[in-house]
Amino acid sequence: MKSINNMRGLQVLATSSVGLAAAMMAPAFAQDTQLGAVRVQSEAIDPNPNATPGVPYKAKTSGVERRTRPIAETPATIQIITGEQIKDSGRTDLRAVLLQQPGITIGTGESGNMFGDRYIIRGQEAKSDTFVDGLRDPGMSIRESFAIEQLEITKGPNSSFAGRGTAGGAINAITKRATTDYDFIKGDALGGTDNYSRFTIDANQALSDDFAVRANLMYSYGQVPGRGPADRFRSGAAVSATWLATPDTELTADYYGLHAKDGADLGSYLIGAGATRMPMAPLPPVVTQEQDFQRTDNNTGTLRLSHRFDGMFRFSNILRVGRTTNGYVNTAAREGTTGTNNPGGSYATTTTSTRQSWQDVRYFANQASLFANITIAGLMNEFIITHEYSDHSVLNGDYTATSTGHSNCITGNGTLLNAYCFTNAAMQDIGSPNLLGRVVTKAGLKHDWQVSTHGLSLMDTVNITENLTLFAGVRADWFDFKLDTITGAGVRTPYDYSDTLTNYHAGLVWQITPEINVNASYGTSQDINGGESDAGTSSAYGGAIFFAGSIAGARPETSETFEIGTKWNLFDDRFLATAAVFQSTKRDIMEGDAGYAATGTFNTGANRVSGVELEVVGMLTNDLTIQGGLSYMSAEVIKSATLASLGRTLSNFANFSAGAQAKYRITEELSVGVIGQYVSKRYGGQPDRAAAFGGGLYSQPSPAYAVMDLFATYKYDPNLGLRLNVVNLFDRNYYLAAYQGGYFLYKGDGRNVRIGIDYDL
């Protein structure tokens, strides 16, 4: 039996190894020799194949096999968050994990984009640029971390690797897979404030020397911290089986399933005008209604095949089939007017509005790669030829939410807001009343969206000299785009077009010493008209723009980035420091109108983002582990059909952000940690457009914020551990993003405390 507990790594640190060796070789009659202290510590083997052994927050390699060199030797800014770091943080939803990293913000999207999370990397949209094990994950869904081995954030245009989109970068989740190397069972049970509970099991069993299975199970429930009765429910399963058919052939089959249902809280809203624009204070009551929901169901199957022909050639194939359904009906609070209550006097009221939609996503993808090591002109070339086919189909529609109760607190036949809304006569909060009494039914289909793509890429890595390495690649994507708009009567109007996208990347790494290098890189990306599947014909949010009744006629939006950096891989590969300066320019932007219409302008916009990013990860000492960084950037609209936008910053863009997670081992059993984050002020607005502006000021501010978390772990014995997390220690009211009209303002979680038990068999 291969037990992970019986294969503990032993790290021996001797303060006087020379003295120890001398004592062993001395004659028997020699005097006793005083030896230095010998310290032996055990470290559990990490089943993550990309991990740096003994360094819990540092990954050595990417989980994407087409990145053939270690992270420290790759000419790109790639932040990696390991599964161990995610576990220590106490954060479980993918959005919460990502927002701890500098250079990433989120936007609200239309209706709050309740389908999922709208990520923004280096000022550019990335909501459709989320990948799982190197394949695009097209569902705009709630995403969980229970099955993630490590999370990779690649900064800068990435289309030669990933295909269309990826203007600011890409997010790639590497999932947990079965291994024949170890047997283990890991269980976690947590409870906490806000009725929180979470249970996970991660079990791997090698049934023979060449076949293994692994299962990850998860259940979680809790109210939104500080905003109950709004709540979050998650249940999931991820099952993997690996078969080593021959010494050169490996086959892996995976299934991933997630059911998530939230009674979502859209937070606060902005009040005032001009220089006085600010979040509502005190916080408005929770307006989530009993019939409100945000629901995701994800079912995905993946089959992987890897075969090595000889020392020169290897073949890899990944095939995935999946379906994700998403839907939401949510009540948002917003600033109301002043009315007269029944006892007399005046008051300011909070009104409500309903936001709703549904989405059905089906996708098929197959990625086949041939790896060939071929010597040309005396230089060994690591070629990778990849063909990728994908077919993504998305249906979008609405719900009908009929109010049978008080709508926006109006009683009687008049229009005056003449009743208390969310308080009683003493102005005391009465919780989440069922004011609207809604009946919710699924309505008809609005948009039928489909993109099928054939992509062909060639990449090469070659050591030009002993210290100089060249990376280069080119990719062409041939796509067919189809969009049907459907009226309430079921009448379809089809629009379709085809085009080809060609993108490149190139990079150089000069190894100054074995530990230190400098690097330079260039990369491009392209995106298409109507490329955001959840937006349909809402041109303001990446939906299709029409002209003269046709969707065709626009060039692809094109981004390019120049980056220069350095990487210092120190302390025997246990600590990595990265610094990079970059400039990204996006041109030929299609600018939508201010609302839901398909009207807009073709290729009239351009923006530029410049900045510097720093990151450190690894062990500074044998007891101190850290991952953190900072990002300082500036954004500017350099071309627009709206001349007043020139020179302004981009919407939902933070000039400065910083974050760090540090863990210190006090004793062999006890470790304590701290997480800190700061994000500067941002302003609401549309994607790729200048932030909302009026009266000489940016008009939809989301204030800067700083938050701190604490955590601690205690190893009671080799199998049993305890864990404590205090999230948002000082219970700050902070906001993640502002809607372009200020009608809602996403609120970060309030203070919450969680205590857990970890048990390993």
Secondary structure as GFF3:
##gff-version 3
##sequence-region A 1 761
A	DSSP	three_ten_helix	4	7	.	.	.	ID=ss1
A	DSSP	beta_strand	9	14	.	.	.	ID=ss2
A	DSSP	alpha_helix	17	25	.	.	.	ID=ss3
A	DSSP	beta_strand	38	43	.	.	.	ID=ss4
A	DSSP	beta_strand	51	52	.	.	.	ID=ss5
A	DSSP	beta_strand	55	59	.	.	.	ID=ss6
A	DSSP	three_ten_helix	71	73	.	.	.	ID=ss7
A	DSSP	beta_strand	78	82	.	.	.	ID=ss8
A	DSSP	alpha_helix	83	89	.	.	.	ID=ss9
A	DSSP	alpha_helix	94	98	.	.	.	ID=ss10
A	DSSP	beta_strand	104	107	.	.	.	ID=ss11
A	DSSP	three_ten_helix	110	113	.	.	.	ID=ss12
A	DSSP	beta_strand	118	121	.	.	.	ID=ss13
A	DSSP	beta_strand	124	125	.	.	.	ID=ss14
A	DSSP	beta_strand	130	132	.	.	.	ID=ss15
A	DSSP	beta_strand	135	136	.	.	.	ID=ss16
A	DSSP	beta_strand	148	155	.	.	.	ID=ss17
A	DSSP	alpha_helix	159	162	.	.	.	ID=ss18
A	DSSP	beta_strand	169	175	.	.	.	ID=ss19
A	DSSP	beta_strand	184	192	.	.	.	ID=ss20
A	DSSP	beta_strand	196	208	.	.	.	ID=ss21
A	DSSP	beta_strand	211	223	.	.	.	ID=ss22
A	DSSP	beta_strand	231	246	.	.	.	ID=ss23
A	DSSP	beta_strand	249	263	.	.	.	ID=ss24
A	DSSP	beta_strand	270	271	.	.	.	ID=ss25
A	DSSP	three_ten_helix	274	276	.	.	.	ID=ss26
A	DSSP	beta_strand	278	279	.	.	.	ID=ss27
A	DSSP	beta_strand	293	308	.	.	.	ID=ss28
A	DSSP	beta_strand	313	340	.	.	.	ID=ss29
A	DSSP	beta_strand	346	376	.	.	.	ID=ss30
A	DSSP	beta_strand	379	402	.	.	.	ID=ss31
A	DSSP	beta_strand	439	463	.	.	.	ID=ss32
A	DSSP	beta_strand	468	486	.	.	.	ID=ss33
A	DSSP	beta_strand	492	511	.	.	.	ID=ss34
A	DSSP	beta_strand	516	527	.	.	.	ID=ss35
A	DSSP	three_ten_helix	539	541	.	.	.	ID=ss36
A	DSSP	beta_strand	557	570	.	.	.	ID=ss37
A	DSSP	beta_strand	575	592	.	.	.	ID=ss38
A	DSSP	beta_strand	600	619	.	.	.	ID=ss39
A	DSSP	beta_strand	624	639	.	.	.	ID=ss40
A	DSSP	three_ten_helix	643	645	.	.	.	ID=ss41
A	DSSP	beta_strand	656	665	.	.	.	ID=ss42
A	DSSP	beta_strand	670	679	.	.	.	ID=ss43
A	DSSP	beta_strand	682	683	.	.	.	ID=ss44
A	DSSP	beta_strand	693	694	.	.	.	ID=ss45
A	DSSP	beta_strand	697	698	.	.	.	ID=ss46
A	DSSP	beta_strand	701	702	.	.	.	ID=ss47
A	DSSP	beta_strand	705	715	.	.	.	ID=ss48
A	DSSP	beta_strand	720	727	.	.	.	ID=ss49
A	DSSP	beta_strand	735	738	.	.	.	ID=ss50
A	DSSP	beta_strand	745	747	.	.	.	ID=ss51
A	DSSP	beta_strand	752	760	.	.	.	ID=ss52
###
